[in-house]
């Protein structure tokens, strides 16, 4: 009976002594999922290509002027939107360096800073070419001047066949002092 009393006393005191269960620290198991012999190792991280923060911009022109460089920056999506950067002119763009090409002027590159980002601008062939002019409208030639309609007061009379009369050429009379 003493043994039973002792066991019941220990059983009643055990919950008072025991601590509240705690969540295990996740880093204690990190070795299991990184170095597990049952899983494949993750592929090595591939270096990403350097992304140009000025992808939508191109160089329209660059000239060396007194005090720095004069640069024209074109926007690819809106060709009418142009930004000029000149020395002494307040601008959001800052010219850091110009790398002149020795072989071809279109290979010139300009290192710029805008909005805390640095990048390189270069010439874009598509931005430098002019858009083709619209095709001319076919005109109907009815024998009269352009825009003249039959029945209106036309300055050149119409011939019965629809053609124009031949222009009259008048030869001036010879001067009295000239001999033939």
Phi and psi in degrees as GROMACS dihedral restraints (atoms count N, CA, C in turn):
[ dihedral_restraints ]
;  ai    aj    ak    al  type     phi  dphi    fc
    3     4     5     6     1   -61.0    20    10
    4     5     6     7     1   -38.1    20    10
    6     7     8     9     1   -66.6    20    10
    7     8     9    10     1   -39.0    20    10
    9    10    11    12     1   -67.7    20    10
   10    11    12    13     1   -40.5    20    10
   12    13    14    15     1   -65.0    20    10
   13    14    15    16     1   -39.8    20    10
   15    16    17    18     1   -67.1    20    10
   16    17    18    19     1   -40.6    20    10
   18    19    20    21     1   -67.6    20    10
   19    20    21    22     1   -40.0    20    10
   21    22    23    24     1   -68.2    20    10
   22    23    24    25     1   -35.3    20    10
   24    25    26    27     1   -66.7    20    10
   25    26    27    28     1   -40.1    20    10
   27    28    29    30     1   -68.0    20    10
   28    29    30    31     1   -38.6    20    10
   30    31    32    33     1   -66.2    20    10
   31    32    33    34     1   -35.3    20    10
   33    34    35    36     1   -76.4    20    10
   34    35    36    37     1   -30.3    20    10
   36    37    38    39     1   -85.4    20    10
   37    38    39    40     1   -21.0    20    10
   39    40    41    42     1   -60.9    20    10
   40    41    42    43     1   -44.2    20    10
   42    43    44    45     1   -65.3    20    10
   43    44    45    46     1   -28.1    20    10
   45    46    47    48     1   -71.7    20    10
   46    47    48    49     1   -30.6    20    10
   48    49    50    51     1   -85.0    20    10
   49    50    51    52     1   -31.7    20    10
   51    52    53    54     1   -67.6    20    10
   52    53    54    55     1   147.0    20    10
   54    55    56    57     1   -91.3    20    10
   55    56    57    58     1   162.7    20    10
   57    58    59    60     1   -70.5    20    10
   58    59    60    61     1   136.9    20    10
   60    61    62    63     1   -62.9    20    10
   61    62    63    64     1   141.7    20    10
   63    64    65    66     1  -114.0    20    10
   64    65    66    67     1   150.9    20    10
   66    67    68    69     1   -70.4    20    10
   67    68    69    70     1   133.0    20    10
   69    70    71    72     1   -70.3    20    10
   70    71    72    73     1   150.5    20    10
   72    73    74    75     1   -73.6    20    10
   73    74    75    76     1   128.4    20    10
   75    76    77    78     1   -67.8    20    10
   76    77    78    79     1   -29.0    20    10
   78    79    80    81     1   -68.3    20    10
   79    80    81    82     1   -18.0    20    10
   81    82    83    84     1   -69.7    20    10
   82    83    84    85     1   -19.6    20    10
   84    85    86    87     1  -104.3    20    10
   85    86    87    88     1     1.4    20    10
   87    88    89    90     1   -62.4    20    10
   88    89    90    91     1   -32.6    20    10
   90    91    92    93     1   -63.2    20    10
   91    92    93    94     1   -31.8    20    10
   93    94    95    96     1   -65.7    20    10
   94    95    96    97     1   -40.0    20    10
   96    97    98    99     1   -90.7    20    10
   97    98    99   100     1   -14.6    20    10
   99   100   101   102     1   -91.7    20    10
  100   101   102   103     1   -34.7    20    10
  102   103   104   105     1  -114.7    20    10
  103   104   105   106     1    26.4    20    10
  105   106   107   108     1   -70.4    20    10
  106   107   108   109     1   134.2    20    10
  108   109   110   111     1   -75.4    20    10
  109   110   111   112     1    -8.3    20    10
  111   112   113   114     1   -97.2    20    10
  112   113   114   115     1    -6.8    20    10
  114   115   116   117     1  -120.8    20    10
  115   116   117   118     1   157.6    20    10
  117   118   119   120     1   -80.1    20    10
  118   119   120   121     1   148.1    20    10
  120   121   122   123     1   -72.2    20    10
  121   122   123   124     1   145.4    20    10
  123   124   125   126     1   -67.5    20    10
  124   125   126   127     1   147.0    20    10
  126   127   128   129     1   -65.3    20    10
  127   128   129   130     1   150.5    20    10
  129   130   131   132     1   -64.9    20    10
  130   131   132   133     1   148.1    20    10
  132   133   134   135     1   -68.3    20    10
  133   134   135   136     1   126.5    20    10
  135   136   137   138     1   -86.5    20    10
  136   137   138   139     1   136.7    20    10
  138   139   140   141     1   -68.2    20    10
  139   140   141   142     1   130.4    20    10
  141   142   143   144     1   -79.8    20    10
  142   143   144   145     1   147.9    20    10
  144   145   146   147     1   -67.9    20    10
  145   146   147   148     1   146.2    20    10
  147   148   149   150     1   -64.5    20    10
  148   149   150   151     1   123.5    20    10
  150   151   152   153     1   -93.8    20    10
  151   152   153   154     1   128.8    20    10
  153   154   155   156     1   -80.3    20    10
  154   155   156   157     1   118.8    20    10
  156   157   158   159     1   -68.6    20    10
  157   158   159   160     1   -12.5    20    10
  159   160   161   162     1  -108.5    20    10
  160   161   162   163     1    45.4    20    10
  162   163   164   165     1   -63.7    20    10
  163   164   165   166     1   -32.5    20    10
  165   166   167   168     1   -86.8    20    10
  166   167   168   169     1     5.5    20    10
  168   169   170   171     1  -120.0    20    10
  169   170   171   172     1   152.6    20    10
  171   172   173   174     1  -141.4    20    10
  172   173   174   175     1   169.5    20    10
  174   175   176   177     1   -89.5    20    10
  175   176   177   178     1   129.3    20    10
  177   178   179   180     1  -100.1    20    10
  178   179   180   181     1   -26.2    20    10
  180   181   182   183     1   178.7    20    10
  181   182   183   184     1   153.6    20    10
  183   184   185   186     1  -147.1    20    10
  184   185   186   187     1   134.5    20    10
  186   187   188   189     1  -139.7    20    10
  187   188   189   190     1   146.6    20    10
  189   190   191   192     1   -88.4    20    10
  190   191   192   193     1   123.0    20    10
  192   193   194   195     1  -125.1    20    10
  193   194   195   196     1   172.1    20    10
  195   196   197   198     1   -64.3    20    10
  196   197   198   199     1   122.1    20    10
  198   199   200   201     1    95.2    20    10
  199   200   201   202     1     0.5    20    10
  201   202   203   204     1   154.3    20    10
  202   203   204   205     1  -136.3    20    10
  204   205   206   207     1  -131.0    20    10
  205   206   207   208     1   145.6    20    10
  207   208   209   210     1  -106.1    20    10
  208   209   210   211     1   119.0    20    10
  210   211   212   213     1  -127.0    20    10
  211   212   213   214     1   137.2    20    10
  213   214   215   216     1  -109.1    20    10
  214   215   216   217     1   126.1    20    10
  216   217   218   219     1  -112.9    20    10
  217   218   219   220     1   126.8    20    10
  219   220   221   222     1  -103.6    20    10
  220   221   222   223     1   148.1    20    10
  222   223   224   225     1  -100.8    20    10
  223   224   225   226     1   128.7    20    10
  225   226   227   228     1   -66.6    20    10
  226   227   228   229     1   -39.3    20    10
  228   229   230   231     1   -78.1    20    10
  229   230   231   232     1   -30.1    20    10
  231   232   233   234     1  -127.7    20    10
  232   233   234   235     1    93.3    20    10
  234   235   236   237     1   -62.2    20    10
  235   236   237   238     1   -23.3    20    10
  237   238   239   240     1   -75.2    20    10
  238   239   240   241     1   -17.1    20    10
  240   241   242   243     1   -84.0    20    10
  241   242   243   244     1   106.5    20    10
  243   244   245   246     1  -122.5    20    10
  244   245   246   247     1   144.8    20    10
  246   247   248   249     1  -121.4    20    10
  247   248   249   250     1   130.6    20    10
  249   250   251   252     1  -109.9    20    10
  250   251   252   253     1   137.6    20    10
  252   253   254   255     1  -122.4    20    10
  253   254   255   256     1   121.3    20    10
  255   256   257   258     1  -132.9    20    10
  256   257   258   259     1   153.6    20    10
  258   259   260   261     1   -64.7    20    10
  259   260   261   262     1   136.0    20    10
  261   262   263   264     1    84.6    20    10
  262   263   264   265     1    -6.0    20    10
  264   265   266   267     1  -100.5    20    10
  265   266   267   268     1   133.5    20    10
  267   268   269   270     1   -73.3    20    10
  268   269   270   271     1   129.1    20    10
  270   271   272   273     1  -151.8    20    10
  271   272   273   274     1   154.9    20    10
  273   274   275   276     1   -76.1    20    10
  274   275   276   277     1   -18.3    20    10
  276   277   278   279     1   -93.8    20    10
  277   278   279   280     1   142.3    20    10
  279   280   281   282     1  -127.1    20    10
  280   281   282   283     1   127.7    20    10
  282   283   284   285     1   -85.5    20    10
  283   284   285   286     1   119.1    20    10
  285   286   287   288     1   -94.1    20    10
  286   287   288   289     1   -43.9    20    10
  288   289   290   291     1  -159.3    20    10
  289   290   291   292     1   144.0    20    10
  291   292   293   294     1  -116.5    20    10
  292   293   294   295     1   124.5    20    10
  294   295   296   297     1  -105.4    20    10
  295   296   297   298     1    97.4    20    10
  297   298   299   300     1   -73.4    20    10
  298   299   300   301     1   139.4    20    10
  300   301   302   303     1   -88.3    20    10
  301   302   303   304     1   138.0    20    10
  303   304   305   306     1   -83.3    20    10
  304   305   306   307     1   -19.8    20    10
  306   307   308   309     1  -101.1    20    10
  307   308   309   310     1   -45.4    20    10
  309   310   311   312     1  -145.3    20    10
  310   311   312   313     1   133.4    20    10
  312   313   314   315     1   -64.2    20    10
  313   314   315   316     1   -25.8    20    10
  315   316   317   318     1   -75.7    20    10
  316   317   318   319     1    -8.3    20    10
  318   319   320   321     1   -92.9    20    10
  319   320   321   322     1     4.9    20    10
  321   322   323   324     1   -69.2    20    10
  322   323   324   325     1   139.1    20    10
  324   325   326   327     1  -125.1    20    10
  325   326   327   328     1   145.6    20    10
  327   328   329   330     1  -124.9    20    10
  328   329   330   331     1   126.8    20    10
  330   331   332   333     1   -91.5    20    10
  331   332   333   334     1   124.0    20    10
  333   334   335   336     1  -127.5    20    10
  334   335   336   337     1   163.7    20    10
  336   337   338   339     1  -128.2    20    10
  337   338   339   340     1   131.4    20    10
  339   340   341   342     1  -149.6    20    10
  340   341   342   343     1   124.5    20    10
  342   343   344   345     1    63.7    20    10
  343   344   345   346     1    32.4    20    10
  345   346   347   348     1    81.9    20    10
  346   347   348   349     1    -1.9    20    10
  348   349   350   351     1  -109.4    20    10
  349   350   351   352     1   146.4    20    10
  351   352   353   354     1  -112.8    20    10
  352   353   354   355     1   145.6    20    10
  354   355   356   357     1  -164.0    20    10
  355   356   357   358     1  -179.7    20    10
  357   358   359   360     1  -117.8    20    10
  358   359   360   361     1   132.7    20    10
  360   361   362   363     1  -108.9    20    10
  361   362   363   364     1   142.5    20    10
  363   364   365   366     1  -138.6    20    10
  364   365   366   367     1   169.3    20    10
  366   367   368   369     1   -72.3    20    10
  367   368   369   370     1   142.7    20    10
  369   370   371   372     1  -116.8    20    10
  370   371   372   373     1   119.3    20    10
  372   373   374   375     1   -58.3    20    10
  373   374   375   376     1   -37.4    20    10
  375   376   377   378     1   -67.1    20    10
  376   377   378   379     1   -31.5    20    10
  378   379   380   381     1   -78.9    20    10
  379   380   381   382     1   -24.0    20    10
  381   382   383   384     1   -86.1    20    10
  382   383   384   385     1   -19.0    20    10
  384   385   386   387     1   -86.1    20    10
  385   386   387   388     1   146.0    20    10
  387   388   389   390     1   -79.5    20    10
  388   389   390   391     1   146.5    20    10
  390   391   392   393     1   -70.4    20    10
  391   392   393   394     1   145.5    20    10
  393   394   395   396     1   -68.6    20    10
  394   395   396   397     1   147.0    20    10
  396   397   398   399     1   -71.8    20    10
  397   398   399   400     1   151.1    20    10
  399   400   401   402     1   -66.5    20    10
  400   401   402   403     1   149.3    20    10
  402   403   404   405     1   -65.7    20    10
  403   404   405   406     1   138.0    20    10
  405   406   407   408     1   -68.1    20    10
  406   407   408   409     1   146.8    20    10
  408   409   410   411     1   -75.4    20    10
  409   410   411   412     1   137.3    20    10
  411   412   413   414     1   -66.8    20    10
  412   413   414   415     1   135.3    20    10
  414   415   416   417     1  -107.5    20    10
  415   416   417   418     1   140.5    20    10
  417   418   419   420     1   -91.2    20    10
  418   419   420   421     1   122.2    20    10
  420   421   422   423     1   -99.9    20    10
  421   422   423   424     1   114.1    20    10
  423   424   425   426     1  -106.4    20    10
  424   425   426   427     1    19.4    20    10
  426   427   428   429     1    94.5    20    10
  427   428   429   430     1   -17.3    20    10
  429   430   431   432     1  -101.0    20    10
  430   431   432   433     1   180.0    20    10
  432   433   434   435     1   -68.3    20    10
  433   434   435   436     1   161.6    20    10
  435   436   437   438     1   -60.8    20    10
  436   437   438   439     1   134.4    20    10
  438   439   440   441     1    87.4    20    10
  439   440   441   442     1   -10.7    20    10
  441   442   443   444     1   -81.2    20    10
  442   443   444   445     1   133.0    20    10
  444   445   446   447     1  -108.3    20    10
  445   446   447   448     1   147.9    20    10
  447   448   449   450     1   -61.1    20    10
  448   449   450   451     1   142.3    20    10
  450   451   452   453     1    93.9    20    10
  451   452   453   454     1   -13.5    20    10
  453   454   455   456     1   -92.3    20    10
  454   455   456   457     1   169.7    20    10
  456   457   458   459     1   -77.2    20    10
  457   458   459   460     1    94.1    20    10
  459   460   461   462     1   -87.0    20    10
  460   461   462   463     1   136.1    20    10
  462   463   464   465     1   -69.2    20    10
  463   464   465   466     1   -25.8    20    10
  465   466   467   468     1  -109.8    20    10
  466   467   468   469     1   123.8    20    10
  468   469   470   471     1   -67.2    20    10
  469   470   471   472     1   150.6    20    10
  471   472   473   474     1   -87.5    20    10
  472   473   474   475     1   140.4    20    10
  474   475   476   477     1   -85.1    20    10
  475   476   477   478     1   156.6    20    10
  477   478   479   480     1   -59.4    20    10
  478   479   480   481     1   -30.4    20    10
  480   481   482   483     1   -84.7    20    10
  481   482   483   484     1    -2.6    20    10
  483   484   485   486     1    93.7    20    10
  484   485   486   487     1    -5.3    20    10
  486   487   488   489     1   -88.0    20    10
  487   488   489   490     1   173.3    20    10
  489   490   491   492     1   -90.8    20    10
  490   491   492   493     1   148.8    20    10
  492   493   494   495     1   -71.3    20    10
  493   494   495   496     1   153.1    20    10
  495   496   497   498     1   -70.9    20    10
  496   497   498   499     1   136.1    20    10
  498   499   500   501     1   -63.8    20    10
  499   500   501   502     1   139.7    20    10
  501   502   503   504     1   -84.0    20    10
  502   503   504   505     1   129.7    20    10
  504   505   506   507     1  -112.7    20    10
  505   506   507   508     1   122.1    20    10
  507   508   509   510     1  -108.7    20    10
  508   509   510   511     1   123.4    20    10
  510   511   512   513     1   -85.2    20    10
  511   512   513   514     1   127.2    20    10
  513   514   515   516     1   -66.6    20    10
  514   515   516   517     1   147.6    20    10
  516   517   518   519     1   -67.3    20    10
  517   518   519   520     1   150.1    20    10
  519   520   521   522     1   -67.3    20    10
  520   521   522   523     1   151.0    20    10
  522   523   524   525     1   -67.8    20    10
  523   524   525   526     1   146.1    20    10
  525   526   527   528     1   -63.4    20    10
  526   527   528   529     1   -24.8    20    10
  528   529   530   531     1   -83.0    20    10
  529   530   531   532     1   -10.7    20    10
  531   532   533   534     1   -93.8    20    10
  532   533   534   535     1   143.7    20    10
  534   535   536   537     1  -107.9    20    10
  535   536   537   538     1   151.4    20    10
